[in-house]
């Protein structure tokens, strides 16, 4: 592992590196939370946890600021687990292999977890960096943010005392974030009819990869290729030319990540083998050269021969592909209030086959709740038309901007004095935990900021070293000003 101990601020990078040593994908946070409890005990810091696994660590005020009102620093400890197909890595057991490349820290062939590990490290580093003046601090570390914000949803009233909060889960250092989208998922399950493969038939496999993927909120407007959608399109095109029966179709791993890879096994007549390959290559080459040129130039595919004694019926195969094709994907509306901000979108993030069942997971977002409700209703209608089981778990609310926020005023002031320019005030088309926390704490005053992170939710994820230094300076200045006030 690359050592980060030469990077500044040292306390931040030391904690971040400790996190990276311990697997902490969504649903697998027990080990890293145990480490943080021990870390707090070593420093004599009090902590509490709750029934869903969130952890609150209390850091006493620096000398002279003990009477200041407490402030909450919040981030999530779980990370999206994505890797390149050629990378040998087990997210359940292996630590990340960190690399320093110029001004950036990244991981070898996998996601880095800077979303939101670097924010978590900043909050906890206040206990070790004695040069930062601050009042009483509560650091709230939540679990399972990436799979549906269930950790934040489980925070109960009274768990913390603060009524001001800095969320450190943003990824652009030129902005202060004041709002975010709400979201809700849709899960489709199709029960298909399985049969023996016809006589004189053969199995074929199509594998799609090389796509950039990315965060389904932050990158959805960039028209990056969705591996599931592309695979569906080529299979439907081929099925118009010959009988094609599905054996299985799989792609993506996270509802909120644009899928980079997918694969399908199908059954066709043996006599159609060469024509099948030619149709696939011709169709996908057009997508590569005309649709994804300059966006996803790494797009690649291959076909191969496989054994396939059983398959879905023709009707079930067609129904599955038509449902996958009909599920909306991409931007569905732009904000009328903030130029360039996506208002509503939806991402087909996962398809998985188990036996004769095919499961599809879609993540929808909007900053306008009626628009989100409309998207969710549309998904349900499409699923029911295909005779799928449709499950739509409870979603999460957006975070409404409060331009009269006292904490925002202080943060803007310190940004201007530190860097000589005004920070942009932005809302983000992604799910932050702020909206859920204000449901339990309606008087909570919140701002969100963070360092530059690129490629979140993909193996290209990286965090900028000088940007971490910049945000640490803003963080320290804001804490000092708030405590003195």
PEJO-V729632 format. One line per field, one symbol per residue. psi: psi as a letter, one per 40 degrees, with the letter a starting at -180 (. if undefined). burial: + if it has 24 or more other ideal C-beta (glycine too) atoms within 12 Angstrom, else -. A space follows every 10 residues. Layout:
psi = ???
burial = ???
This chain:
psi = hhheeeiihd ddddddddde ehhfihefed dddddddddd ddefhiiiia eeeihhhhhi iihefdeiii ihhhiieiih giiidehhhh eddiiihiih gbeihaigei idedgfdddd ddddedddge ehhiahhhhh hiifddeefd dddehihedi dieihhhffi fheeihheii iiiiihhhhh hihiiiiiif iiiihhhhae idaahedded eefihhdddd ddddddddee eihhhidihi iiehdehhhd iiiihihihd eedddddddd dddddddddd dehedgeehi iiiihihgdi iiiddddddd ddddddhiha heiihedhhe hhdiiihhdh hhhhbehhhh hhhiiiehdd dddddddddd dddddefihh hgihaiiihh igeehddddd ddddddddee ihiihiihgi hieddddedd gdehhiihii ihhifieiee hihhdddddd dddddddddd dddd.
burial = ---+--+-+- ++++++++++ +++++++++- +++-+++-++ ----+-++++ -+++++++++ ++--+--+++ ++++++++++ +++++---+- +--+++++-+ ---+++++++ ++++++++++ +++++++++- -+++++++++ ++++++++++ +++++---++ -+-+++++++ ++++++++++ ++++++++++ -+++--+--- ++++++++++ ++++++++++ ++-+++++++ +++++++++- -+++++++++ ++++++++++ ++++++++-- -++--++-++ --++--++-- -+--++-+++ +-+----+-- ++++-+++++ ++++++++++ +++-+----- ++++++++++ +++---++++ +++++++++- ++--++-+++ -++--+-+-+ -+--++++++ ++--+-++++ +++++--+-- --+-++++++ ++++++++++ +--+++++++ ++++++++++ +++++-++++ ++++++++++ +++--
